[in-house]
Structures are given as structure tokens and as C-alpha cells.
């Protein structure tokens, strides 16, 4: 009920100003009978109250819904609406709920993909570590080349995780600049030459 009166305060205020102005005009025009002005005031007030009662009765479901907090998210998707305002409000809430659900599903899928990626990455990192451990167990036949290859695999795996972690904040890592492509390619080839061999 409070929400209804707050919503209609401007109508009541406008009515009082209008009725006062009409009464002053009647009085200034020489029609100085107070009982007629009082009757006009009373009749207009009764009509306003009937209008307000009808409006409240028609929109009571809307005001009740807006006044009471929701106990669950599904309550926002109620059917009903004998009035256009309630039907529009229901449609708005339905579309917001649908957008909310889509966003939740999107983030859940991202979370599942992230967990899958991390799980696969951990398994990939276990292999080079196992090889290094086996190589280090046989101290007589220590193969530095093999250890170096496995360390390179671990380094590539760590770089892969770092690059993947930065995919969501790509705009912070992306800097547009002019570079000599030949020098860049030569540097990458030199850095990975053992892997290529």
C-alpha cells in the first residue's frame, strides 16, 4: 500500500493544486458561496478516491509483488497479469532471467573447460618429470641432452598455461608495434632448435 501511495503522490498533489486553483477562480469571479465550493471540493475528492480505489484494486497484484521480497528466483516468473503493466513486468523479468541463466551456463562451461585444461596440463607435465626422475636415478648414465629436452617440454608447458591464463585479459597483453619479422622468426627458431632437431 505504501508503494501505491508513493507512486500516486503526484496525482494527489496535482488534484489538490487544481482544486484549489478552481476554487480561487470561482471566488475571484464573484461566486462567493462557500457551501457550493465545499460541495464541489467534496464531490471532486470522492471521485478522486473512487478512481484511486479502482486503480489500487486493478494493480494490487503488481504492488504486492513489488513490495514483498522474493523467496526464490523462480518466483519472479509468475504468470498473471490482467493489466498491461503486470504483463510487461513479467516479460521483462522473464527476459532478464533468461539472460541470467545464459550467463551462468556460459561461466559454468568456462569453468569446466578450465578444469579440463588444467587436468590435461598436469598430466602432460608429469611425463617430463618422470623422465627426469628416471634419468637422475641412473647416475652412471646421466644423459644431459635428455634432461634438457624434458626441461624444454616443461618450459613450453608452463608457457602454454601462462598464455591460456591470459586469454581473458588479452587487451592488457596486446601491444601493436612494428617489428622486423625476419629477426623474430630467427629468434624463435634459434630458441627451439633442439626441439626441431
Secondary structure in CASP SS format (residue, H / E / C, confidence):
PFRMAT SS
TARGET T0000
AUTHOR 0000-0000-0000
METHOD secondary structure of the structure
MODEL  1
X C 1.00
X H 1.00
X H 1.00
X H 1.00
X H 1.00
X H 1.00
X H 1.00
X H 1.00
X H 1.00
X H 1.00
X H 1.00
X H 1.00
X H 1.00
X H 1.00
X H 1.00
X H 1.00
X H 1.00
X H 1.00
X H 1.00
X H 1.00
X H 1.00
X H 1.00
X H 1.00
X H 1.00
X H 1.00
X H 1.00
X H 1.00
X H 1.00
X C 1.00
X C 1.00
X C 1.00
X C 1.00
X C 1.00
X H 1.00
X H 1.00
X H 1.00
X H 1.00
X H 1.00
X H 1.00
X H 1.00
X H 1.00
X H 1.00
X H 1.00
X H 1.00
X H 1.00
X H 1.00
X H 1.00
X H 1.00
X H 1.00
X H 1.00
X H 1.00
X H 1.00
X H 1.00
X H 1.00
X H 1.00
X H 1.00
X H 1.00
X H 1.00
X H 1.00
X H 1.00
X H 1.00
X H 1.00
X H 1.00
X H 1.00
X H 1.00
X H 1.00
X H 1.00
X C 1.00
X C 1.00
X C 1.00
X C 1.00
X C 1.00
X H 1.00
X H 1.00
X H 1.00
X H 1.00
X H 1.00
X C 1.00
X C 1.00
X C 1.00
X C 1.00
X C 1.00
X C 1.00
X H 1.00
X H 1.00
X H 1.00
X H 1.00
X H 1.00
X H 1.00
X H 1.00
X H 1.00
X H 1.00
X H 1.00
X H 1.00
X H 1.00
X H 1.00
X H 1.00
X H 1.00
X H 1.00
X H 1.00
X H 1.00
X H 1.00
X H 1.00
X H 1.00
X H 1.00
X H 1.00
X H 1.00
X H 1.00
X H 1.00
X H 1.00
X H 1.00
X H 1.00
X H 1.00
X H 1.00
X H 1.00
X H 1.00
X H 1.00
X H 1.00
X H 1.00
X H 1.00
X H 1.00
X H 1.00
X H 1.00
X H 1.00
X H 1.00
X H 1.00
X H 1.00
X H 1.00
X H 1.00
X H 1.00
X H 1.00
X H 1.00
X H 1.00
X H 1.00
X H 1.00
X H 1.00
X H 1.00
X C 1.00
X H 1.00
X H 1.00
X H 1.00
X C 1.00
X C 1.00
X H 1.00
X H 1.00
X H 1.00
X H 1.00
X H 1.00
X H 1.00
X H 1.00
X H 1.00
X H 1.00
X H 1.00
X H 1.00
X H 1.00
X H 1.00
X H 1.00
X H 1.00
X H 1.00
X H 1.00
X H 1.00
X H 1.00
X H 1.00
X H 1.00
X H 1.00
X C 1.00
X H 1.00
X H 1.00
X H 1.00
X H 1.00
X H 1.00
X H 1.00
X H 1.00
X C 1.00
X C 1.00
X C 1.00
X C 1.00
X C 1.00
X C 1.00
X C 1.00
X H 1.00
X H 1.00
X H 1.00
X H 1.00
X H 1.00
X H 1.00
X H 1.00
X H 1.00
X H 1.00
X H 1.00
X H 1.00
X C 1.00
X H 1.00
X H 1.00
X H 1.00
X H 1.00
X C 1.00
END
